[in-house]
């Protein structure tokens, strides 16, 4: 148990610092003027501005505390919560964490549901209150029910750090939420939870799969079948489950689910799980790129379709289609598409060699954050055309 407790504590220490709200600071001068005129909301926002400042504003805990206090004295729930957190985090010596915790509870009672995260953490660590893991769990559960991923993550950590072993479904549900929401380090924490409670996890997975299957069959919608396929991703018990998950994914794709169509296209053209089927892959990706969702996908579906057409289809019209969709993908934000086009124009593969075009796409590659973008730009800006063939000829 100590193994899990120590690791969970270390990871939670990283995560707890990331649970505060973002601050855009509005127009700082306007906030200052409004605060001087007595605006409670402006004082709260100035507190956040000095507490967790955006670029260009210097952090100042004393000023943050002063503005929070003005708003908290006027019963502003978020201000009470943030001021209480400052006291418990040692960012002010004016009051103890006991007083801070009481402020946070007052904020919750005034309607600030996010305060349950701080309340749960205080109970789990014994900050300002006597340590009480059951009280911590209750607070995290209230917070989880609002859909906050950070609360789910902290719930996982609580089960790993403590001796709680009842109601494990709560911990496994917390793991599901954290992973689906892509919370930092969630996969690592979940893996430890599953190792600690391996038999209980199997029983939970079986129950969750059964529930998802019943919903999919009852509703028979693209969304329900897609959710069922995702459930297999997180809860597959044996090799046959992968094929069951793929079957659910196919049902979702055939009912028009964009993410399912894209995933099926990639799965079948790469030959994952059920072998390669280029005809079906093409059918699914062509359906995906026709959907409005493709325009909000950062070019992902366009890129996979274009790459598949260039890699696996020999007809001239198919290759022209592949180039067309790689360009669309690059314009939409797919960095791999821009990188691929750079190399194609540089080598004269499929398209006519054109170093100006190559440089154009190299700039795009770098702009989109591809790790090779800077190298390509440097090379194209600094070597002549005779050298290009020597440099790129042996690369993939």
Beta strands, then each sheet from edge to edge (+ up, - down):
end
